[in-house]
Amino acid sequence: MNPKVLLIMAFMLGGAIIIGIAAYIPFAGPLFGLLKFIVFSMGLLCVLVGFSCRYYTYLIAPILKQRKRHIVLSDQVPYWLASTGDCIVSKRAEDFIATAYINIPIYVSSSEMNDEERERFASQISRLVGVSREPVRFSSVLRVMDKDDYLKKIKELIGAAENEENVAVQKNDQVQVERAKGKLSMWKKILDHVGSKSSMELVTFASVSATGGKEYEAITIAQQQAKELMNGIGSILGVTPSIIVGSEILKLVEPEYLIPLSTISEEITKKIEHGVVE
C-alpha cells in the first residue's frame, strides 16, 4: 500500500480513537473538564495532521523518521588494509575489490616552466589517459605535513641542552655554559619557526582497482595492474613511481591523516603563547 495512504489512515484512526476517549471522560469537575479538553484537542490535531498528509507527506514523514535512535548506513566494513600492506580491500556482495595506490613524483611546477616545457608536460599528461586498458584514477592531494616526530626530536634536543647547561653551571665552567646557552637558543628558535606555521605537501598519485572472487585474487590482479601502470608512467614522465604501502595509504583516504591533529594543536598553542589568536 502507498505509504502516504498508510500515514493518512494511521493519523485519522488515531485521532478518532482519541476523540472517542475524550467523549467518555465525564464532566465531574474542572479537572476532568480540562483533561477532556486536552484529550479532545490531541485527537483533533491528529485528524488535522491526517488531512494534511495528503499534501505535505514529504514534510511530515522525515520528521517522524528522524526520531529513530539508530540509522544504519552499512553493515559492512568500508575497507581494510591488505596483509601485503600495498592495497586496501573492500567487499561488495560476494566480490572483493582491491585498490593499489602509486606515488608519482613531480619535481617541478607549471609556474617554473616556460611555454615550451608547459606544452610538453601537457602532452605527457594527456598520454597518461591511455597508459592502461583498465580504469585508472589520477589525483593530487594537498595535505598538511605531519611534523610531530620532528618537533619531538627538537624538544628532546632542547631538554638535552638545558641539562648540559645545568651541569656546566654546577661545575662553574663558563665556556661550557655559553656553549650550552647557544645550543638552547638555536633549538628554541628552530622550534618556534617550525611549529608556528603549517607546512604543506602536494602528493600526486594514481589508483587502480581489481575485482576477484577471493581476497588474494583481487590483490594479485591489482598488484599486476599497478606494476604495468608504473612502467607506463615511468616511460612517459621519466620518473620512478612507487607503490604506496602501509599507513601512507591512509593519507589519501582518511581525513584524520590529511590534517594531523597534534601538529595543528601545536600551531594553535604557539599562536596563543605569542598572543596571535584569530
N, C-alpha and C positions, 0 to 999 in steps of 0.2 A: 504494500500500500504506500501511497505517496507520503513522505514524511510531513509535508505541510498539512495534509488531511488528518494524520495522526495527532499532530500538535493541536490543531483546532478542536478535534474531538476530546482530547485529554483535558484541555482547559475548560471547554464547555461542560463536560461531565463533572469535573472537579468543582466548577462554580455552582452547578445545580445541586450537588451534594451539600456543599457548604451553606447555600441558601436554605436548603431543606432542614439542615441542623439548626440554623438561626430561627426558622419558623416554629420549631418545637421548644425553644427556650421560653419559659413562662415569664410574664411580667410580674415578678414577685418583689419588686423594689427597684430603686435607682441603679443598684449594682448589676442586677440581672438585665435591666434595660440597656445599660452601657455595653454589657457583654453581647447582648443581642444585636446592637447596632454595629459593633466591631466585626462580629462574625458575618453579618449580612453584607457589610462593606467589602470584606475579603472575598465573599462569593461573587459579588457584583464585579469586583476587579478582575477575577478570573474569567468571567463571562466577557468582559470588555477586551481582555487580552486575547481570548479565543477568537473574537471577531477581528481583532487587529492582525492576527496571524495570517489572515487571508492575503494581506498586502505587505506585511512587514516581517515575514518569516526570516528573511536574510539578516534582520537586525536582532530578532529575539533568539533565534537558535544559537548563535555564538555566545550570547550572554548566559544561556543555560549550560552550554558545554564547558565554558571556562571554569565552572565550579568544580570540575573534576580535579582531584589532587595529583594524579599521575597521568602524564602524557608520554606514551612510549613511542619514540621516533623510530627505533630499530632495536631488534632483539639480538643483533649480531655485532661482534667486534668490528669496528670500521676497518682496521688493518693491524698487522703486526710485522715486526722485523724478522726476516728470514734467518734461519740458523746459519746460513753462509755469510750473513751480515751485509750483503750487497744489493738487497731487494727489500721492498715492503710487499706484503701479501695480503690480499683480502679475499673473501669468499662470497659469491653470489649464487644462490641456489646450490647446485651441485658442482659448480666450476670454481677453480682457484684462479686468481688473477695476480700475477707478479709484475712489479714495476721496478725497473732499474733506472738509476739517475747517473748522468755523465757530466762531469765538470768540464767546461770549455774555457780554457784560459784566454782572456782577451787582454792584451798588454797595452793597447793604445785606445784613445777615444777619438771620436769624429772631430772634436774641436782641435786636435793636434794634427789632423791630416790636411793635405792640400786637396784641390779639386780632383786631381788625377787619382790620388790614393782613396778618396771617398768613393769615386766611381768604381774602382777595382774592388773595394771592400763590399759595396752594394751588390756587385756581380757575384762575389763569393757567397754572400748571404742568400741570394736567390738560388744559387746552385744547391744549397743545403736542403731546399724543399724537396728535391728529387733524389736525395742521397740514399733513401731507404724505400723499399717497397712496402714496409709496414708503417702505420701511422706513428708519427713522432711529434712530440711537443717540445718546442724551443721556448725557453723562458729566461727572464732576467729578474733577479730579486735584489733589492737594495735593503740591506739589513744592518742593524746596529752590531758592531763588533763586541764580542764578549771579552772585556779586558780584566775580568775578575782575577784570573790567575796571575796576570802581570802586576796588577795592583797589590795583590797579596805578597808577591816577592819584594816589591818596593817597600811595603810596610815592614817586612822581615829585615830588610837591609837597614831601615831607619832604626828598628829596635837594636840591631847589632851595633850600629854607630853610637847609639845612646849608651849602650853597655860599655863600649870601648872608651867613651868619654868619661864615664863614671870611674872606670879602672884607672885611667890616666890621672884624673883628679886626685884619687886616693894615693897614687904614687908620686904626686906632685911633679909630674912630667909635663912641662908646659908645651914642649914640641908635640907630643902625642895628643895633648888636649886640643891644640889648634888644628891638628890634622883631623881629629875626630869631629870637631865642630864644622870643618869644611865639608866632610863627607855628609854629615847630618843636614847641613844647609842645602847641599846639592840634591840629595834624595828627596827632601821635603819639597823643593821647587819642582822636581820631576813629578812627584805625586800630585801636587796642585795642578800642574799643567795637564797631565794625562787624565786625571779624574774629574776635571771641571767641564769637559766638553765631550760630546759624542764623536765617535769615530765610525764612519760608515764604510761598508764594503759592498761592491757590486758582484754578485755571483751569477754567471751565465751558465745555463745547463740545458741538457736535453733529457727527455724521459721517454722510455719505450715500455709498453706493456705486452704481456703474453698470457694466454689462457690455456689451462690444462685441466684434465680430469683429476690429477693428483697434484699436491703442492710441489713436490720435487720436479714434476714435469713442467709446470708453469715456470718455475725458477730457472730450469735448464734452458728453456726456449728464450726467456727474457735475457739471460746471460749471453746466449749466442747472438741474439739480435743486437745487444749492446756492443759486443765486440765488432760486429760488422759495421755498426753505426760509427764507432770510434775510428775505424780505418778510413771511412769516408770523410768524416770531419777533419781528421788529421791531414789527409791529402789535399783537401780543398783550402783550409785555412792555414796550413803549415804550422800547426801547433800540436802539442801532445795532450790529448784529452785523457781523463782518468775516470774510473768508476767511483762514485761517492759511496762510502761504506760507513757502517755503524751509526753513531748518533749524529754524524754530519748530515745524514739524510733528513733528520728531524728539522734541521734548519730550513728546509724547503717546504715542509708540510705542516709544522706545528707553530702557531703564533707565539707560544711561550719562548721558543728558541729564536724567533726572528727579533724579539726585543728582550734581551736578558734583563730580568727584573732587578737583580742585585747590582748590575752595572748602572742602571738608571737610578736606583736608590742612592748609589754612591755620588752620582752627579747632583741629585737633589740636595743631599747632605752638604756637599761642598758649597752650593749656592746659598743655602741657609747660613752656613758659617761665615760666608763673605757678605751676607746681607743682600744678596741678589735673589729676590723672590718675585716671580712673575704672577 
